[in-house]
Amino acid sequence: MKIIIAGAGDVGFHLAKLLSYESQDTYIIDFDGDKLNYINNHLDVIAKKGDATSIKLLKEVGIDSADLLLAVTDSQNTNFTISVIGKALGAKKTIARISNPEFLSNEIVNFKGFGVDFMISPEELAAKEIKLLLNQSSFNDTVAFENGVFNVMGTTLGYKSPILDLTVKEAKDKFCLVDFITIAIKREGVAQTIIPRGDSTYKLNDQVYFSVPSYSINKLYEIIGKEHIDIKNVMILGGSRVGRKTARKLCKDNFKVKLIEKNKEKAFQLAEELRHTLVIYGDGRDLELLEEENIREMDAFVAVTGDSETNIMSCLVAKSKGVKKTVALVENMDYINISQTIGIDTLINKKLIAASNIFRHIRKGEILALANLHNVDAEVFEFEVQPDAKVTRKIIKELRFPREAIIGGVIRDGKALMSFGDFQLQSGDKAIVFCLPEAISIVEDLFN
């Protein structure tokens, strides 16, 4: 598969990094020589310096034989231009990163007719993620498949968890009435993500990911030793695009939302636009202001300013004031893995979320959905099982499934089924699969 990426920023770099595991024929174009040098030294892709809107340059990298053109620069207009030119020059599929939410829900303009096959908005995806995290407040990572029929839920194990020091098999025996599969464990001080087997042990401060059907989510709280937190009052710091979209989505779900914005003009504009949100003009770093606005009565605090450090520090302040759930938006991807160690519930990166969303268009096989988990170097796929695929020929424990992957559950005819060793997949099933990068190609082959 030949893939051309326009833009070597965080989204482009992360996509190139994911593709470098796969021996894809990948090109990345950018003006910034320093970024391209870094990519050349760290990734197995071809870096090309120049303007991705240049017809000459696109022809040089073989746009006419490209299976996929990803336009992910910081400029929406540039991404549209690249997609239109690329499609006209022969690219089979184009994806553009955009910032205008109207384009996503538009039914008037046929963007495909212009040459833009798919569009993604990092801000829109981040707002959806925040809403999902607040709805499952005792978990710091959550991904829903098939509208929540199956869910992947991540949390850090505290000392109250009854599964501490038990093996996976012992925990399953102890909680035999709860349907769940442990799909990953990220341990403090250990770089490699653990794909658990029956003899794997749960330890204090482990970040554990469970695959669980919707009917078992409430029973999962008993296993992790936490109570469900009912979140109603939310304070948002920052009137950025993410802040605005998050406020709108939360108000639609009857959350009570306060939004703090330090730019006076923007604050008044937001107050007019967000009729059901209380918009406060002020600096959210001012402790006196936070106290005046009753931060101690808030159930959740979401910091989405344009400054990562401000978001992190304000979340720590909110936590110290007794706020139960904190979410910080960060630009630096290196911060993502430190959320639990510094006391913030969840750090999210909109570009990482966007890259994961784009990446499902790259995968082979019938992949219906794909997600990255925040603290692990792996992915969760939703595969549609093809007729006569290798996974349908034997029960799971006889499939020689790679140790670096695990099937977390199956959706058959809209119903959630647990995929233990004696389960056999059928054509048309939708399988939730957790997979480390080195096993992706093997897993894809099994599902083809």
N, C-alpha and C positions, 0 to 999 in steps of 0.2 A: 504494500500500500504506500503510495507516494503522498506525502503531506507537506504543505507549505504553510508556515506560520509567519504572519506579518505582525511584528511587535515583540521585542525581547524584554518587556517589562515582567512584572511578577506573574501575570497570567501566562504569557508566552513562555517564560522560563519554566514554570511548573509543568506546562504541557510538554515542552521539549524533554524535561526530565523524565516524565512518565513514559514518553515514547522511546527514550533511549534504552529502556529495559527490553524493548521489543524488537530491536533490529529493523525498525521501519525506515523507509527511505524518507528522511525528514530534513527539510530546509527551514532556516529561520532568518528573517530579514529585518534589519533595523539600521538606523543612522548611527547609533551609539557604538563606537568601536570598543570601548571598555567593556560594555555588556557582552558584546560578541566574543571578545578575547576570553572572558570568564567562561562563557558557554563552550568555546572551543577547548578550553583546558579541562572542563569537568564533564562534558556530555558527548555522546557519540552521535552528533548531528552535524549538518553542514551549515555554517554560519555565513551569511552574505551581507556585506555592508551596502546600504543604499536606500532608495525610496521605493517602497512596495507599491506605490501607484504608478511606477514607471513601467510602461509596456515593454520596453527593451529589457529591463531587469527581470520581469516576470517570464519573458520568453527564454532568457538565459537559464533560469532555474527549471525550465520545462513545465510551465503552467498548463500546456495543452495535454500533458499526461498525468496531471495531479488528480488524485481521487478526492482530496479534501483541501480547501483553502480556509484557513482560520485567520480572520482579521481581528486582532485583539490589541491594537494600539490604544493609547489613552484617549484618542479622538474619535468620537462617534462618526463624524462626517468623513474622516479618513477611512474608517472601516467600511462604510458604505461604498465609497469610491473604489477601494481595493476589491471588494466583493463583486461589484458590477463589472469592473474591467476584467477581473479574473474569470468570471463566468463567461464573458464574451470571448475570452481567449482559450476556453476549453476546459476549465476546472469542472469536475463532475458535481461537486457539492461545495457550497460556501456557507460559512457561519460568521456573523458579525457581532461584535460586542457593542451594545448600545446603552445609552443612559436615559433616553426618553421613554417613560412607561407607556405612553400612548401607542407606541409602535407595537407593543406586545399584545394589546387587546384590540388592535385595529381590525375593522372589517371592511373598510372603505378602499384602502390602498393595497393593491396586490404586490407586495414586495418581491415575491418570487418571480413575478414577471420582469422585474428590473434586474434580477440576478442574485438576490439575497435569499437563500433557502431557509436559514434559521437565524434567529436573533436571541441573544441572552443579555440580561441586565444584571450585573453583579449586585447592584443596590437592591433590586427587587428580590433576588435570591437570598441576600443577607437578612432582609426584613422577614421573609418567610421562615428562615431558620430561627430567628429570635422569637417569633411567635410560637413556634413549635417547642422551643426550649422552655418558655414560660408556661406552656400548657402541661409539660411534664417536669415540674419544677425540682423534684428530688434527683433528677438525672442531669448530667452535664453535657450529654450528647445524645441525640435521638434522631433516627431516620425512619420514616414511615414508608411502607411499600403497599401498593394497591389500596390507597386511601386508608391505611392503618390496619389492614387485615393481618399483616405481619409487621413487626417493629424491631429495630435494633436500638437498644438502650444502653448507654454507658454511664457508669458511676464509680466513684472512689469508695472503696470499702473502709468504713470506720471501725472502731473497736466494738461497736454494738452489733455488728453483723454476725448472725448465728452461723454463717458458713466459714468464718475465719479458721484457718488451719485444717479445714476439711479438704479432702480431695474432691475433684469434680464428681466422681462416682458416688462418694459418700454424701455429698450435698444433694445429688439427684435422688438418692434413696431416702434421705431425710425429708425432702420436700417432694415426695412422689406424686402429690395431688396437684402440683403446679407444673404447667407445661412451659419449659424454657430450655434453651441450649446455650451454653457458654461458648462464645465464638472467638474471644480474644482476651488476653490479659497483658497489660502493659505494667511492668514492675519498675519501681523507683531504682534508678541507677543501672538499669539494664537496657541497652540500646535496642536489642531485638525484641519484637513483639512475640509473645508466646501464643501459639495455636494450641489450646489445651486438649489433652487427652484425659482418659479416666483417672490416671494417677497424678495429674497436675494438681497442685495445692494452692488454695487462696491465701494470700498474705495481707497483713495490715497495709493500707495505703495503695493496694493494687488498684489500677484503673481497669475495671472489668466491663466487658461488653456482652450483653445477653441478647439473643434473638428470641422474641416472645410474641405469640399471637395476641390480638387485642383483648380477648376475654381473660388473659392471665396477667395483664399489666398491673392491676390493683393488687394481685397476690404477690407480685415481685417485691413490693415494699417490705414484706415480712422477711424475705430472703436477704435483702441488703441492710436490714435493720434501720430503715428510715421511714418516716411518715410522709404521706402526700401533703404537700404544702398548697393550700388553696390561695392562689395569687389573684388579687383583684386590683390593688393599688400599685401603679407602676410610675416611676420617675425616669424620664429619658433626658440625658444630657447631650445636647447638640442638635441643632435643627438642620443637619445635613440631609442629603437625599435619603439616606438609610433611616435617619431619625424621623423624617416626615412620613415615609412609607410605613415604618413600624408603628407610629402613632395611629395612622389611619387604619391599619389592619387590626390593632388591638382594640380601638374604639368600636370597630364593627362587631367585635366579639364581647362587647360590654365591659371591657376593662375600664377602670378610672385612671386616666393618664394625665400626668403633668410633664410638660416639656420645657426645659430651660435652654435659652439661647442668648448668648452674650452680645450678638450684633443687633442693635436696636431696630434697624430697618427690616432685617430678616424676621425678627421676633414679631413685629406688627403684621408682616405679610403672612406668617404662619398662623397667627391668631385669626386672621380672616379666612384662611384656607382650611384650617382644622377646627371646625365648629364645635366638635365634641371633646376637644383637648384643651386643658388649661395651659396656655403658653405664658411663661414667665420670662421677662427680660432681666438678665443678670448673669453673673459669672458663676458657673457651677462649681468652681474651685473655692468659692467663698464659703467657709464653714458656717458662718453666721446666716447666710442666705439659705443654706441647706436646712439648718435648724428651724428657721422661720417657716420654711415650706414643709415642715413636719417629716423630715426624712426618716425619723424613727418609726413612723406609722406606715412607711412604704413596705410592700411585700417584695418588690423587685426594683433593681436599679440597673438601667441600661445606658452605657456610656458609648456614644457614637460620634464624638467630635472628630475633626480631621487630625488630631494629635494622639498618637498611640499612648504616650507616656501619661498624658492628662487622663485618658480613659482608664488606664490601669490604676493610677493613684486615686482617682475619684471613686472607683469601685472598692478599693481597699478602705477608703474612708467610710463609704456606705456600709461595708461589712462590719466595720468597728462600731457603727451606730445601730447594729442589730438587724440590718436588712437581710432577709433570708436568701435571696437569689440575686447574683450579680453577673452581668454579661458585658464584656468590653470588646469593642471593635479595634483590631490592631492592623497596622499596615505591614509591619515586619513579620515575615513568616517564621522567623527564628523564635518569636515569642510564643507561638502556638502551644508548644509542648510544656510550657512552664506554668500553666494556669493553676493546676492543683497545688504545686509547690509554693506558690506565693499567696494562696488563699482566695483567689477569684474562682467562681464556679466554672465559667466558660469564657475563653477567648476565641473570637472568630475572626476570620480574614475573608473579606468578600471576594478577593481575587482567587483565593484557593477554592472557595465554593464554586465560583464561576468556571474555573479550570476543570473541576470534577464534573460539572454539568456538561461542559463541552466534550469531555473525554468519552462519554458514552457513544458519541457519534463515530469514534475511532475504532471501537472494539469490534472484533469479529464475532460472528454468531448472532443469535437473536437476543440482544441485551435490551431489556425494557427500561432499566434504570441503573444508575451507578452513583455511589456516594463515597466520599472520603470521610473517615472518622478523624476527629481533631488531634488525637494524641498518638496515632499509630501510623506506621509507614505501609499502609495496606488499603485495600478497597473492598467495598461491599457491592456485589452485582445482583441484579435480578435477571436471570436467564429464562427465556422461554424454551422448553425442551422440544427439539425438532424430531420429526418422525425418524425412527431408526438411529437416533443418536447413540453414541457409545454408552452414555449413562443409563440408557433404558434396558440394557442387555443383562444386567446382573443387579443383585441387591447391593446397597451402598458399600457394605464392608468387604465385598468381593471385587470392587471396581478398581482397586489399586489407585485410589484417589490420593493426590500428593499430600504429604504431611504438612505442607505450607498452606493448606486450604481446608475449609470445612463447610459443609452444607448446613445452613442454619434453620432451614424449614422449607416447606413446599406449600404453594397455593394451588389447589385443584378445584376447578368449578366454583371459584370464589370462596372456598373454605380453607382454613389453615390446617395443615397436617404436620406433625412432628417427624423429622427425618433422621431417625436413629439407624443403627447399622443394618437392621433387617428390612428397611424400607426400600421399595423399588420405584424409581421414577418412571413416569409414563409420558408419552407424547402429549404436548399441550400443557403440561405442568409448568408452573412458574417457580423456579428455585432461587432461594436467597443464598448466595455463596460469599463467604469471607475469604479473601485471598491475598497472600503476600506477593510482591512484584515478581519474584523469581518463578512463581508457579502459574502465572496468568495464562501463558500460552498453552500449558498442559491442560488447564481447566477448560479453556476455550475449545480445545481439540475434543475433549470428552463430551462437550455439549453440542458439537457439530455432527 
